Amino acid sequence: MKLFGNINFKKLKEGLTKTRNNIFNKITETITRKAVIDESTLEEIEEILISSDIGISTTEKIIKKARTLLLKESERDFDKLKDIIKSELLSLININNNEQYEIEKYKPFVILIIGVNGSGKTTTIGKLAYNFRNSGLKVTIGSADTFRAAANEQLEIWAKRAGVEIISSETKDPSAVAFDTIKAAQNNLSDIVIIDTAGRLHTHKNLMEELGKIKRVINNLLPYAPNEIFLVIDGTSGQNALYQVNEFEKYSKITGLIITKLDGTAKGGIVFRIASEKNIPIKYIGVGEGIEDLQTFSPKDFVEAIMN
């Protein structure tokens, strides 16, 4: 079952304005003030790509292909160069990220949300729930981040905005909240369960171990669950985002990434680096603060929004 509907390309392009200015506009400026595309031009483009957090190895692949332009003078034009860059960028992020959920087969379909505090995890859960509900599905949220005092209150606000049920408790441990959430979802015949977890700092081993306990509790109730484990990453954190993926992978299999706050950064190039180095599907991206501003990730649209 495919959810969420069509991509709002206009909103996507507006949200990626800073990144586009930092990549495409700078490349355009570099080329237009040059008489020909030569080696010095490519070196400047290389610096632009690296500074946008695309990464050195990724940039080297792009520049290596671009150098083929220099073999024939007739091929040395901006459109050819742009096509090469676009093609290489698309190949990096064109991972199997189709938003398909076997909801008819697995009910409730359980999504576990992980990520550090400040990544936009709470708001992302609210936006996910809103979009699922708008697709005609019944959603139950589990507020299992019991380590942070304000977590329940914030998630309750978002659940109300999304119009979905939330299970929470200030007195129980996270795995108990997960247990209650699954039971409630079974009783009220929910289609989707979204369970929040503590905003784990990778140095807090006990919190990471708690994540394992939550997964075991869910799996004891529903042997097929969790169906998805999404890691929420703050797009403004740059290279630190890659570090977070590496640390969380030590404790949990990650089935998809949600990259938030891309409208607030000029270094959206980190998306390409994460995708190329980790080979984990990017499921959704945040390009605004509104409840409708979490979009299904489309590799083609993402590249077009940056390179046009």
N, C-alpha and C positions, 0 to 999 in steps of 0.2 A: 504494500500500500504506500503510495506516494503522498506526502503531506505538504503543507505550507503554501502551495500555489506558485505563481510566477514570481520571477525576480523583478524587483523594482530597480531597473537599470539607472534611472535618473537619480534615485536616492543613493544607489551604490556609487555612482560617479561623483556625486557631491560629497559623499562621506570619505572618498579617497583623494580628495583635492590636494591635501598636503603631500601625500605620497607621490601623486602624479607630478606635482610641481618639483619635487625633489629628484624625480627620475626622468620622466619624459620631457618636461620643459627644459631642464638643464641640458639634456642631450640635444634637443632642438637648437638651443642657443649655441652650443658648442659647434654644431655642424654649420649653422647658418653664417657664422663669422669666419668660416674657413673656405678657401677657394676650392679645395679638393679634400676628399676623405683620405687621409694618409695615416702613417703610423702614429704621429703625434695626436691626431684626432682620436684614434682608438685608445691611446693611453689616457686621454682626458675622460673618455667614456668609461673606461675601466675604473678610474677613481670615483666617478659618480655612482656607479653600480655598487662598489664596495662600501662607500659611505652611506648608502641607503640600507645597509644591513643584509644585502642579498648574499654576501659571503664571498670569500676569495675563490674557493674552488668553483662555485657556481659562476662567478664572473669570468673566470679563466675559460670555461667552456664556451661562454657567449662570445668572448673576444677572439678565441681561436677560430670559431666559425666565421666571425665578421672579417677576419683577415683574408678570407678567400675573395673578398671584394677587391682587394688590392691586386689580384692576379690579372684582372682585366679592367682597363681604364673605363670601358663602356659600362661596367657594372657599379661604378663608384657613385652611387646616388643615395639620397636619404631614405627613399621609400624601400629600397632593397635592404639597407641596413636595419631599418625599423622592422621589416618583416622577419629578418633573422633573429633579432632580439625578442620579438613577440613569440616566434615559434619556439625558441629555447626556453623562455619563461613558462610557456604553456606546458611544455613537456615535463617541466619540473613539478608542477602541481596537479597534473592531470591523473591523479590517483583515483582509484575506485571509491568515490565518495557519494554515490547515488543515495538519495534519501529514501530508501526502501525499508519498510518495517513489516515483518510478518505478524501483524497484529491479530489476524484471524487465527493463526496457529498458536500464538502465545498470548494468553490473557490471564492476568495483566502482563503487559510488556513493560519490563523494568529497566529504567535508565538510572545509573548511578553517576552522580556529578562530583568530581574531585577538582581540587585547585587551591592555591594559596589565598589568604585573605587579601582583599584589595584587587583581585583579578576581575571582579564583576560577576562572580559566581551566583550571588543571590538574585541580582537583576536578570541574569541569563535564565535562571530557573523560571522566574515569573514570565519572561518572554516566551520561553519554550512552551510552558503550560498554556499560555494565551493562544499561541499558534495551533497547538494540538486541539484545543477546545474549539477553535474556529474551523477546524477540519472535521468537526462533528464527533469528536472523541471525548469520552469521560475521563477526567484526569484527577489523580490524587497525588499530592505532594507530601513527602515525609521530611520534617525538619530535624535531621539527625546531627546538626552541628550544635551539640550541647556544650561545647567548650567556650563558645563566645556568647556573652550575655545578651547582646542585641540581635543575635542571628534569628531567633524565633520571631521576634517582633517585626523585623524587616521582611522576613519571608511571608509572614501573615499579611502584611500590607500588599505585597506583590500577588499573593494568592487571591486576595479580594479583588484586586484590579483585573486579574485574569479570569475571575469567576469560577475558581476551582476549589475543591476541598483540601484542607491541610491537616495533617496529624502532627502534633508537637507535644512536648512535655519538658518542663524545666527540671524535673526530679529524676528522670530516667537516664540511663546511659545510652549512647548512640545506637548500639545494636538492638536495644529494647524498642527504641523509637522505630527502627527499621522493621522490626517484627510487627509492631502495632500497625504500621503503615500498610504492610502487605496484607495483614488480616482484614483491615478496613477496606482495602481495595477489592479483596475477594468478596466481601459481604455486599459492597455497593456496586459490584460488577463494573469496576473501572476498566478502561481499555489501556490506559497508560499510568505508570507509577514513576514519579521522579523523586529520587532521594538525595537530599543534600548531605554533605559530610563536612567535617571540621576543616577550616582553612589551614591545612597542614603546612607548616614550615618543614622543609625537607630534613632539617637537623633534629626534628622532634620524632625520634624513632618510635616512641610510645603511641604517638598519634597515627603514624603510618601503620603500626600493628593493629590499631583499632579499626582501621580501614579493612584489614584482612578479616577481622571478626565480624564486621557488618556484612561482608560478602558471604561469609559462611552461614550466617543466620538467614540471609535471603535465600541462599542455595538450599538450605534444609527445608524451607517452606515451598520453594519452587525450584526443582532440580535444574531447570533450564536457565535460571536467572542468576545474576543480572544479564540482560540481553545486550546492553551497551554500557560502556564506561567512558564517559566523556571528560576530558581534561579541559578546564577553562583557563585560558591564558590571556593576560593583558597585553594587547598589541603594542602598547607604548613602552613596554619593558625591554624592547630590543633583544640583544643577545642573551639576556637573562632568561628569556622565554625558552630558549633551547636548553638551558641548564635545568629548568623546571621539568621539562619533558624527560630528560635523562634521569633525574632523581625519582620522579613518580614511576617510571618504568621499572625501577628496582623492586617496587612493591606491588605493582598492579599492571595487568595488561591494559593498554589504552586502545579502545576501538575507534575513537574519533577525537578530533580537537575542535574546540570552539574558541575563536580568537576575537576578543572584544576590543572596544575603544579604538578601532582603526581610523575613525574620523578625527581622533585627537593626536595623531602622530604623522610625522613625515617619513618614518622608517617602516612603512608597511612591507618593505622588501624582505623583512624577517619571515614572512609567510613562505616565500620561495625557499629560503634556507632550511626552515623547519621541515617542509615537505620533502625536499631533496635529500636531506640527511637522515630523516627519521622514517620516511615512507609510511606515515600514518595519515589516513584520510582527514581532510578538514571538512567538517560537517556544516558548521554555521559560522558567520562572522557578524560582529556588531558594528554598525555604521551610524549610530545615533543613540540618543538616550530614551527615545519613545518606546512604548511597549511593542510597536510594530517594526522596530528597527533592527531586529535580529533576522538576518536573511540566510536562506539556504546558500551554501557556497557553490558557485559555478566557476570553475577554472577559466573558461573562455570569457565570461563576462568580467571576471576580476582583471584579467590581462587587458581586455579592451578598455576597461574603465581607467587603467593606469597609462596605457600607451596610446591614447587618442585624445 
